[in-house]
Amino acid sequence: MPIVAQSSTETDWVSRFADEVIAESERRAPGKPVVVASGLSPSGPIHLGNLREVMTPHLVADEIRRRGYEVRHLISWDDYDRYRKVPAGVPGTDDSWAEHIGKPLTSVPAPAGSAHPNWAEHFKAAMIEALAELGVEYDGVSQTEQYTAGTYREQILHAMKHRGDIDAILDRYRTKDKPKQQQKKQQKPVDEAELEAAEGSGAAEEDDGSGGAGGYFPYKPYCGQCGKDLTTVSSYDDATTELAYSCACGFSETVKLSEFNRGKLVWKVDWPMRWAYEGVIFEPSGVDHSSPGSSFVVGGQIVREVFDGVQPIGPMYAFVGISGMAKMSSSKGGVPTPADALKIMEAPLLRWLYARRRPNQSFKIAFDQEIQRLYDEWDKLEAKVADGTVLPADAAAHSRAVRTAAGELPRTPHPLPYRTLASVADITAGHDEQTLRILSELDPADPLTSLDEARPRLDRAENWISTQVPAEQRTIVRSEPDTELLGSLDEEGRESLRLLLEGLDSHWSLDGLTTLVYGVPKVMAGLDPEAKPTPELKVAQRTFFARLYQLLVSRDTGPRLPTLLLAVGADRVRTLLGS
């Protein structure tokens, strides 16, 4: 029996959509599974903007499952879409892949060296793996399999019979194309990541089936000779289902559409056909699908007037931007993928970024230093959840991040601050024994006894350092003291180093060294080590810190000093600071 009662903490956007979807499902199809849907086109790397297409219905579906309802989350792999272009920077490809433009994605060879049988399967594989790590439960549907098996034959014949009605619906918007283009030009420019995210599914740019002299036809055959969709339907007979087409390659033939399986409905007809066929209750869409005259808007009329169906509840989702993606090695020429993000952040954190923002709110995923701030924010949220001071909506977003209806996601047993782990990984260059020594000294009251306790967060921080931080920004500890700088210090400078070295043993933990490095300038100013900082004191602290960085790593900045001191080790610190 479905559990309809909600927890008082579930006041977030996910719960509100779940209420709406459950009510709509019970109105349309009482007693049947609730159907939500996503569509992904594996025309190239499936990026973090596309992930919102999956995470929005996933979070809603998971909330509905938690309430005891049966849910189907369909992910439609639009792998029967045409191959539109060769994506920039995909390893294992070159200009020769352009000869396949116009073929279905499943008929295009995979990049050289791939273990997968075709282009679509190559790019689906990475997404499938990422979705498993993210805890996304779904039913995958290959549109190549659906179309080539004749699954939609009845719907195709119906659409062809009602092609005049479809044409009339589309014609309501065709005159609006020009103003729409002018409106686009007036919009403010967006960054490269947003442009990639806005592109979304390749299907969004397909034509609507506008015909030539033979009239309008909402069906596009793939050529029997070249395999491409550079075809034009010239005639169709409703009684016999005979369809005649010709291709730009010179080939032409007449087929019986009641038996023919090598083609598909054009996108603006295909999408609403599937809404009716699958009984979809909820499916979000990106901004490229949601403007006036676009596929979601037109589809709402086609599904109602042609297929006797109902348009899904379909919130528009906003851009997912990226900060600090320039150094990405695995997504050259495009924005990062979920697999790239999961190399540098744990799955609960990535889920949280999508759960805490309403679909129409844009947000950025950090690949630069901002990831450290995000992790700090996450750790503060975890602490509030643990002590019961968390706000209801934040508690709901946290719950959706760390678990699904099926159970808890894997988590780090002994989570240490990400910025600390990154600093240690930077200094040790992944040396396990050295890393364990440093991390075990961070908190003597709760020492780390094995690196496995700090994983997978430690692995993510190490990956971030090795893939996202440029070599010139990496920390290299000096091998010998800087005798010239040490010799140039005045009496005050020498005294500050003496106070630091004198306090090392009694302050040898992360918190202790934090107190020590901030306290030395206070003592030098004649203040109590616990005194509140003044503007003058902050200047003195910055000067002291810069001097320590120069003596330890020959730069004015670096990892947080307490972490750096622990990483360098007390003996080496004494050597480098002239003791």
C-alpha positions as CSV (number, residue, x, y, z in Angstrom):
1,M,0.0,0.0,0.0
2,P,1.5,3.4,-0.9
3,I,2.7,5.5,1.9
4,V,1.4,9.0,1.3
5,A,2.4,10.7,4.5
6,Q,5.3,13.0,4.2
7,S,8.0,13.8,6.7
8,S,8.0,17.4,7.9
9,T,11.5,17.8,6.6
10,E,10.4,17.1,3.0
11,T,9.6,20.7,2.0
12,D,11.9,20.9,-0.9
13,W,11.2,21.2,-4.7
14,V,11.5,17.4,-5.1
15,S,8.7,16.7,-2.7
16,R,6.5,19.3,-4.3
17,F,7.0,17.7,-7.8
18,A,6.4,14.2,-6.3
19,D,3.1,15.4,-4.9
20,E,2.1,16.7,-8.3
21,V,3.3,13.6,-10.2
22,I,1.6,11.2,-7.9
23,A,-1.7,13.0,-8.1
24,E,-1.5,13.2,-11.9
25,S,-0.5,9.5,-12.2
26,E,-3.5,8.5,-10.1
27,R,-5.8,10.6,-12.2
28,R,-4.5,9.2,-15.5
29,A,-3.5,5.6,-14.7
30,P,-4.6,4.5,-11.2
31,G,-2.9,1.4,-9.9
32,K,-0.2,1.5,-12.6
33,P,3.5,2.4,-12.1
34,V,4.4,6.0,-12.2
35,V,6.4,6.8,-15.3
36,V,9.1,9.5,-15.5
37,A,11.5,9.9,-18.3
38,S,14.8,11.3,-19.5
39,G,16.3,11.4,-23.0
40,L,20.0,11.3,-23.8
41,S,21.6,11.5,-27.2
42,P,25.0,9.7,-27.3
43,S,26.3,11.9,-30.1
44,G,29.5,12.6,-28.1
45,P,30.6,12.9,-24.5
46,I,27.4,13.1,-22.4
47,H,28.3,16.1,-20.2
48,L,27.2,17.5,-16.8
49,G,24.6,19.7,-18.4
50,N,22.9,16.5,-19.8
51,L,23.1,15.0,-16.3
52,R,20.4,17.4,-15.1
53,E,18.1,15.7,-17.7
54,V,18.5,12.5,-15.6
55,M,19.0,13.8,-12.1
56,T,15.8,15.9,-12.1
57,P,13.4,12.9,-12.8
58,H,15.6,10.6,-10.8
59,L,15.2,12.6,-7.6
60,V,11.5,12.9,-8.1
61,A,11.2,9.2,-8.9
62,D,13.3,8.3,-5.8
63,E,11.0,10.4,-3.6
64,I,8.0,8.6,-5.0
65,R,9.6,5.2,-4.3
66,R,10.3,6.2,-0.8
67,R,6.6,6.8,-0.3
68,G,5.9,3.2,-1.4
69,Y,4.9,3.6,-5.0
70,E,6.2,1.6,-8.0
71,V,8.0,3.9,-10.4
72,R,9.6,3.4,-13.8
73,H,12.3,5.9,-14.7
74,L,12.8,5.5,-18.5
75,I,16.1,6.7,-20.0
76,S,15.6,6.9,-23.7
77,W,18.9,6.5,-25.5
78,D,18.3,8.5,-28.6
79,D,20.9,6.4,-30.5
80,Y,18.8,6.3,-33.6
81,D,19.4,10.1,-34.1
82,R,21.4,11.2,-37.0
83,Y,25.1,11.8,-36.6
84,R,25.3,15.5,-37.1
85,K,29.0,16.4,-36.7
86,V,32.4,15.2,-35.5
87,P,32.7,16.5,-32.0
88,A,35.9,18.5,-31.4
89,G,38.8,16.8,-29.5
90,V,37.4,13.3,-29.1
91,P,40.4,10.9,-28.9
92,G,40.6,8.3,-31.6
93,T,38.8,10.4,-34.2
94,D,39.8,12.6,-37.1
95,D,38.2,14.3,-40.1
96,S,37.4,11.0,-41.7
97,W,34.5,10.5,-39.4
98,A,32.7,13.2,-41.3
99,E,31.9,10.7,-44.0
100,H,29.4,9.2,-41.6
101,I,27.3,12.4,-41.0
102,G,23.7,11.6,-41.6
103,K,23.8,7.9,-40.4
104,P,22.2,6.7,-37.2
105,L,24.6,7.0,-34.2
106,T,24.6,3.2,-33.9
107,S,25.8,2.9,-37.5
108,V,28.9,5.1,-37.0
109,P,32.2,3.4,-36.0
110,A,33.3,4.0,-32.5
111,P,36.5,6.1,-32.0
112,A,39.7,4.2,-32.8
113,G,40.8,1.9,-29.9
114,S,37.3,1.7,-28.3
115,A,36.1,-1.6,-27.0
116,H,32.5,-0.8,-28.1
117,P,30.8,-1.8,-31.3
118,N,29.7,1.7,-32.4
119,W,29.7,5.4,-31.7
120,A,26.6,5.4,-29.6
121,E,27.6,2.5,-27.4
122,H,31.0,4.1,-26.8
123,F,29.5,7.2,-25.3
124,K,26.7,5.4,-23.5
125,A,29.1,3.2,-21.6
126,A,30.8,6.0,-19.6
127,M,27.4,7.5,-18.7
128,I,26.0,4.0,-17.7
129,E,29.0,3.6,-15.3
130,A,28.5,7.1,-13.8
131,L,24.8,6.5,-13.3
132,A,25.5,3.3,-11.4
133,E,28.0,5.1,-9.1
134,L,25.4,7.9,-8.6
135,G,22.8,5.3,-7.5
136,V,20.4,6.1,-10.4
137,E,17.9,3.3,-10.9
138,Y,16.4,3.3,-14.5
139,D,15.1,1.3,-17.4
140,G,17.3,2.0,-20.5
141,V,15.5,2.1,-23.9
142,S,17.5,2.1,-27.1
143,Q,15.6,3.9,-29.8
144,T,17.6,2.0,-32.4
145,E,16.2,-1.2,-31.0
146,Q,12.6,0.2,-30.8
147,Y,12.5,1.5,-34.4
148,T,14.3,-1.3,-36.1
149,A,12.1,-3.9,-34.3
150,G,9.0,-2.2,-35.6
151,T,7.8,-1.4,-32.0
152,Y,6.4,2.0,-33.1
153,R,4.8,0.8,-36.4
154,E,1.3,1.5,-35.4
155,Q,2.3,5.0,-34.2
156,I,4.2,5.7,-37.4
157,L,1.3,4.8,-39.6
158,H,-1.0,6.9,-37.4
159,A,1.3,9.9,-37.7
160,M,1.5,9.5,-41.5
161,K,-2.3,9.2,-41.8
162,H,-2.6,12.4,-39.8
163,R,0.3,14.2,-41.4
164,G,-2.0,17.1,-42.5
165,D,-3.0,17.7,-38.8
166,I,0.6,17.6,-37.7
167,D,1.6,20.0,-40.5
168,A,-1.1,22.4,-39.4
169,I,0.1,22.4,-35.8
170,L,3.7,23.0,-36.9
171,D,2.6,25.7,-39.3
172,R,1.3,27.8,-36.3
173,Y,4.9,28.3,-35.3
174,R,6.8,28.4,-38.5
175,T,6.1,32.1,-39.0
176,K,7.6,32.7,-35.6
177,D,11.0,31.4,-36.5
178,K,12.4,34.7,-37.6
179,P,11.6,36.7,-34.5
180,K,12.9,33.8,-32.4
181,Q,16.3,34.1,-34.1
182,Q,16.3,37.8,-33.5
183,Q,15.5,37.3,-29.9
184,K,18.4,34.9,-29.6
185,K,20.8,37.5,-30.9
186,Q,19.7,40.0,-28.3
187,Q,20.3,37.6,-25.4
188,K,23.4,38.1,-23.4
189,P,26.4,35.9,-24.4
190,V,27.0,32.8,-22.3
191,D,30.3,31.0,-21.6
192,E,31.5,27.9,-23.5
193,A,30.2,25.5,-20.8
194,E,26.7,27.0,-21.0
195,L,26.7,26.8,-24.8
196,E,27.6,23.1,-24.6
197,A,24.9,22.5,-22.0
198,A,22.3,24.4,-23.9
199,E,23.0,22.3,-27.0
200,G,21.6,19.3,-25.1
201,S,20.3,16.4,-27.2
202,G,21.2,16.5,-30.9
203,A,17.6,15.9,-31.6
204,A,16.7,19.4,-30.6
205,E,18.2,20.7,-33.9
206,E,16.5,18.2,-36.2
207,D,14.0,19.5,-38.8
208,D,10.3,19.1,-38.3
209,G,9.7,17.1,-41.4
210,S,8.8,19.9,-43.7
211,G,8.2,18.4,-47.2
212,G,8.8,19.5,-50.7
213,A,6.6,19.2,-53.7
214,G,5.1,15.9,-52.4
215,G,3.7,17.6,-49.3
216,Y,4.5,17.3,-45.6
217,F,5.7,13.9,-44.2
218,P,6.7,13.4,-40.5
219,Y,8.8,10.3,-41.3
220,K,12.4,10.2,-42.4
221,P,13.8,7.0,-44.0
222,Y,17.5,6.1,-43.7
223,C,18.8,5.4,-47.3
224,G,18.9,1.8,-48.4
225,Q,22.2,2.4,-50.2
226,C,24.3,5.0,-48.2
227,G,22.6,4.5,-44.9
228,K,22.1,8.3,-44.3
229,D,19.0,10.4,-43.8
230,L,19.7,12.7,-46.7
231,T,16.4,11.5,-48.1
232,T,13.2,13.2,-49.3
233,V,9.8,11.4,-49.2
234,S,8.0,12.1,-52.5
235,S,4.8,10.2,-52.0
236,Y,2.8,8.1,-49.6
237,D,-0.3,6.0,-50.0
238,D,-2.4,5.6,-46.8
239,A,-4.3,2.5,-48.2
240,T,-1.2,0.5,-49.2
241,T,1.3,2.3,-46.9
242,E,3.6,2.5,-50.0
243,L,6.2,5.2,-49.5
244,A,8.5,6.5,-52.2
245,Y,11.7,8.4,-51.3
246,S,15.0,9.5,-53.0
247,C,18.3,10.2,-51.5
248,A,21.0,12.8,-52.2
249,C,23.3,9.9,-53.1
250,G,21.1,9.1,-56.1
251,F,19.4,6.1,-54.7
252,S,15.6,5.9,-54.7
253,E,13.1,3.2,-53.8
254,T,9.5,2.5,-52.9
255,V,8.8,0.6,-49.7
256,K,5.8,-0.6,-47.6
257,L,5.8,1.4,-44.4
258,S,3.8,-1.4,-42.8
259,E,6.9,-3.6,-43.2
260,F,9.8,-1.1,-43.3
261,N,11.9,-0.5,-40.2
262,R,14.8,1.7,-41.4
263,G,13.7,5.2,-40.5
264,K,12.1,7.3,-37.7
265,L,9.6,10.0,-37.0
266,V,11.1,13.5,-37.0
267,W,11.9,14.7,-33.5
268,K,9.0,17.1,-33.0
269,V,6.7,14.2,-33.7
270,D,8.8,11.4,-32.2
271,W,8.9,12.9,-28.7
272,P,5.1,13.4,-28.2
273,M,4.5,9.9,-29.8
274,R,6.7,8.4,-27.1
275,W,4.9,10.4,-24.3
276,A,1.7,8.7,-25.4
277,Y,3.2,5.3,-26.0
278,E,5.0,5.1,-22.6
279,G,2.4,7.0,-20.6
280,V,5.0,9.5,-19.3
281,I,3.8,11.6,-16.4
282,F,7.0,13.6,-15.7
283,E,9.8,14.6,-18.0
284,P,11.9,17.8,-17.7
285,S,13.4,19.6,-20.7
286,G,16.3,22.0,-21.3
287,V,16.0,25.6,-22.5
288,D,16.6,24.5,-26.1
289,H,13.4,22.4,-26.0
290,S,11.2,24.9,-24.1
291,S,11.1,28.2,-26.0
292,P,8.0,29.1,-28.1
293,G,7.7,26.9,-31.1
294,S,10.2,24.4,-29.8
295,S,9.8,20.7,-29.4
296,F,8.2,20.6,-25.9
297,V,5.7,23.3,-26.7
298,V,4.7,21.9,-30.1
299,G,4.8,18.4,-28.7
300,G,2.1,19.3,-26.2
301,Q,-0.3,20.0,-29.0
302,I,0.7,17.1,-31.1
303,V,0.4,14.5,-28.3
304,R,-3.1,15.8,-27.5
305,E,-4.5,16.4,-31.0
306,V,-2.8,13.6,-32.9
307,F,-1.9,10.8,-30.4
308,D,-4.8,11.3,-28.0
309,G,-2.3,11.6,-25.1
310,V,-1.3,14.1,-22.4
311,Q,1.8,16.1,-22.2
312,P,4.0,15.3,-19.2
313,I,4.6,17.6,-16.3
314,G,7.7,19.1,-17.7
315,P,9.7,21.7,-15.8
316,M,12.4,23.6,-17.7
317,Y,15.9,23.1,-16.3
318,A,18.5,25.8,-16.4
319,F,22.2,25.7,-17.3
320,V,24.8,23.8,-15.4
321,G,28.0,25.8,-15.6
322,I,31.6,24.7,-15.0
323,S,34.3,26.6,-13.2
324,G,37.9,25.7,-13.9
325,M,37.5,23.2,-16.7
326,A,40.3,24.4,-19.0
327,K,42.8,21.8,-17.9
328,M,40.4,18.8,-18.4
329,S,42.3,16.1,-20.3
330,S,39.5,13.7,-20.8
331,S,37.0,16.2,-22.3
332,K,39.1,18.1,-24.7
333,G,37.1,20.5,-26.8
334,G,34.0,20.2,-24.5
335,V,32.7,20.4,-21.0
336,P,33.4,17.7,-18.4
337,T,31.3,14.6,-18.1
338,P,29.8,13.0,-15.0
339,A,32.7,10.5,-15.1
340,D,35.2,13.4,-15.0
341,A,33.3,14.9,-12.0
342,L,33.3,11.6,-10.1
343,K,37.0,11.4,-10.4
344,I,37.4,14.5,-8.2
345,M,34.3,14.4,-6.0
346,E,32.3,11.7,-4.2
347,A,28.9,10.7,-5.6
348,P,26.9,12.2,-2.6
349,L,28.5,15.6,-3.2
350,L,27.6,15.5,-6.9
351,R,24.1,14.4,-6.2
352,W,23.7,17.2,-3.6
353,L,24.6,19.9,-6.2
354,Y,21.6,18.8,-8.3
355,A,19.3,18.2,-5.3
356,R,19.7,21.5,-3.6
357,R,18.8,23.7,-6.5
358,R,15.4,23.9,-8.2
359,P,15.5,22.8,-11.8
360,N,15.1,26.4,-13.1
361,Q,18.1,27.6,-11.0
362,S,21.4,27.5,-12.7
363,F,24.5,26.5,-10.8
364,K,28.2,25.7,-11.4
365,I,30.2,22.6,-10.7
366,A,33.7,23.3,-9.6
367,F,36.9,21.8,-11.1
368,D,39.1,24.6,-9.7
369,Q,39.9,25.7,-6.1
370,E,36.2,26.3,-5.5
371,I,35.7,22.6,-5.0
372,Q,37.4,23.0,-1.6
373,R,34.8,25.5,-0.6
374,L,32.0,23.2,-1.8
375,Y,33.4,20.4,0.3
376,D,33.7,22.7,3.4
377,E,30.0,23.7,2.8
378,W,29.1,20.0,2.6
379,D,31.0,19.1,5.8
380,K,29.2,21.9,7.6
381,L,25.9,20.5,6.4
382,E,26.9,17.0,7.6
383,A,27.7,18.5,11.0
384,K,24.3,20.2,11.2
385,V,22.5,17.0,10.2
386,A,24.4,15.1,12.9
387,D,23.6,17.6,15.7
388,G,20.0,18.3,14.7
389,T,20.4,22.0,13.8
390,V,19.8,21.6,10.1
391,L,16.9,23.4,8.3
392,P,14.2,21.1,6.8
393,A,14.9,21.8,3.1
394,D,18.7,21.3,3.7
395,A,18.0,18.1,5.5
396,A,15.9,16.9,2.6
397,A,18.6,17.7,0.1
398,H,21.2,16.0,2.2
399,S,19.1,12.9,2.5
400,R,18.6,12.7,-1.2
401,A,22.4,13.1,-1.7
402,V,23.5,10.3,0.6
403,R,20.9,7.7,0.0
404,T,18.2,6.5,-2.4
405,A,15.1,4.4,-1.8
406,A,17.4,1.4,-2.3
407,G,19.8,2.3,0.5
408,E,22.9,4.3,1.5
409,L,25.5,5.3,-1.1
410,P,29.1,4.4,-0.3
411,R,30.8,7.1,1.9
412,T,34.2,7.8,3.4
413,P,34.4,6.2,6.9
414,H,36.7,8.9,8.4
415,P,36.1,12.1,6.3
416,L,38.9,14.7,6.6
417,P,38.6,18.2,5.1
418,Y,39.0,18.0,1.3
419,R,41.4,21.0,1.3
420,T,43.6,19.2,3.8
421,L,43.7,16.0,1.8
422,A,44.4,18.0,-1.4
423,S,47.3,19.8,0.3
424,V,48.8,16.6,1.7
425,A,48.4,14.9,-1.7
426,D,50.1,18.0,-3.3
427,I,53.1,17.7,-1.0
428,T,53.5,14.0,-0.9
429,A,52.8,13.4,-4.6
430,G,50.7,10.3,-3.6
431,H,53.4,8.6,-1.4
432,D,51.2,6.4,0.8
433,E,53.5,6.0,3.8
434,Q,54.2,9.7,4.0
435,T,50.5,10.5,3.5
436,L,49.4,8.2,6.3
437,R,52.0,9.7,8.7
438,I,50.7,13.2,8.1
439,L,47.0,12.3,8.2
440,S,47.4,10.2,11.4
441,E,48.9,13.3,13.1
442,L,46.1,15.7,12.2
443,D,44.0,14.8,15.2
444,P,45.7,12.9,18.0
445,A,42.4,12.4,19.8
446,D,40.9,10.6,16.8
447,P,43.9,9.4,14.7
448,L,43.6,7.8,11.3
449,T,45.0,4.3,11.3
450,S,44.7,3.4,7.7
451,L,44.4,5.3,4.4
452,D,41.3,3.2,3.6
453,E,39.5,5.0,6.3
454,A,40.0,8.3,4.3
455,R,38.9,6.8,1.0
456,P,37.3,7.4,-1.4
457,R,37.6,11.1,-0.5
458,L,41.4,10.9,-0.4
459,D,41.5,9.4,-3.9
460,R,39.3,12.2,-5.2
461,A,41.5,14.8,-3.7
462,E,44.6,13.1,-5.2
463,N,42.9,13.0,-8.6
464,W,42.1,16.7,-8.3
465,I,45.6,17.6,-7.6
466,S,47.1,15.5,-10.4
467,T,44.6,16.5,-13.1
468,Q,43.3,20.0,-12.3
469,V,46.2,21.8,-10.6
470,P,48.8,23.1,-13.1
471,A,52.4,22.0,-12.5
472,E,53.5,25.6,-11.8
473,Q,51.0,25.7,-8.9
474,R,52.1,22.5,-7.3
475,T,53.9,22.6,-4.0
476,I,57.6,21.6,-3.9
477,V,59.2,21.7,-0.4
478,R,62.8,23.0,-0.4
479,S,65.5,20.4,0.0
480,E,67.9,22.8,1.6
481,P,67.5,25.9,3.8
482,D,67.4,29.3,2.1
483,T,70.5,30.6,3.9
484,E,70.4,33.9,2.1
485,L,66.9,34.7,3.3
486,L,67.6,33.4,6.8
487,G,70.7,35.6,6.9
488,S,68.8,38.7,5.9
489,L,66.2,38.4,8.8
490,D,66.3,41.1,11.4
491,E,66.0,40.4,15.1
492,E,62.2,40.4,15.1
493,G,62.1,37.9,12.2
494,R,64.5,35.6,13.9
495,E,62.5,35.8,17.2
496,S,59.3,34.9,15.4
497,L,60.9,31.7,13.9
498,R,62.3,30.9,17.4
499,L,58.8,31.1,18.9
500,L,57.4,28.9,16.2
501,L,60.1,26.2,16.5
502,E,59.9,26.3,20.3
503,G,56.1,25.5,20.2
504,L,56.2,22.8,17.5
505,D,56.3,19.7,19.8
506,S,53.5,21.0,22.2
507,H,51.3,22.0,19.3
508,W,51.8,19.1,16.9
509,S,48.3,18.6,15.5
510,L,46.3,20.4,12.9
511,D,44.4,22.5,15.5
512,G,47.5,23.0,17.6
513,L,49.6,24.3,14.7
514,T,46.7,26.5,13.7
515,T,46.8,28.1,17.1
516,L,50.6,28.4,17.0
517,V,51.0,30.0,13.6
518,Y,48.3,32.6,14.3
519,G,49.5,33.1,17.8
520,V,53.2,33.9,17.1
521,P,52.5,37.3,15.6
522,K,50.2,38.1,18.5
523,V,52.9,37.3,21.1
524,M,55.4,39.3,19.0
525,A,53.0,42.3,19.3
526,G,52.8,41.8,23.1
527,L,49.2,40.4,22.9
528,D,47.7,37.3,24.4
529,P,47.8,34.3,22.0
530,E,43.9,34.2,22.2
531,A,43.5,37.9,21.5
532,K,41.1,38.9,18.7
533,P,42.9,40.1,15.5
534,T,43.1,43.7,14.7
535,P,43.8,45.2,11.2
536,E,47.4,45.8,12.2
537,L,47.7,42.3,13.5
538,K,46.3,40.8,10.3
539,V,49.1,42.6,8.4
540,A,51.7,41.2,10.7
541,Q,50.2,37.7,10.3
542,R,50.3,37.9,6.5
543,T,53.9,39.0,6.6
544,F,54.9,36.2,8.9
545,F,53.0,33.6,6.8
546,A,54.7,34.8,3.6
547,R,58.1,34.5,5.2
548,L,57.3,30.9,6.3
549,Y,56.1,30.0,2.8
550,Q,59.3,31.4,1.2
551,L,61.5,29.5,3.6
552,L,59.6,26.2,3.2
553,V,58.4,26.2,-0.5
554,S,60.1,29.3,-2.1
555,R,56.7,31.0,-2.8
556,D,54.6,33.6,-1.0
557,T,51.6,31.3,-0.8
558,G,50.8,27.6,-0.6
559,P,48.7,25.0,1.3
560,R,47.4,26.1,4.6
561,L,50.4,26.5,6.9
562,P,49.3,24.0,9.6
563,T,48.8,21.3,7.0
564,L,52.1,22.2,5.3
565,L,54.0,22.0,8.6
566,L,52.5,18.6,9.4
567,A,53.4,17.4,5.9
568,V,57.0,18.6,6.0
569,G,57.5,17.1,9.5
570,A,59.0,18.6,12.6
571,D,62.6,17.7,11.9
572,R,62.6,19.0,8.4
573,V,60.8,22.2,9.5
574,R,63.6,22.8,12.0
575,T,66.2,22.3,9.3
576,L,64.6,24.7,6.8
577,L,63.8,27.4,9.4
578,G,67.4,27.4,10.5
579,S,67.2,25.7,13.9
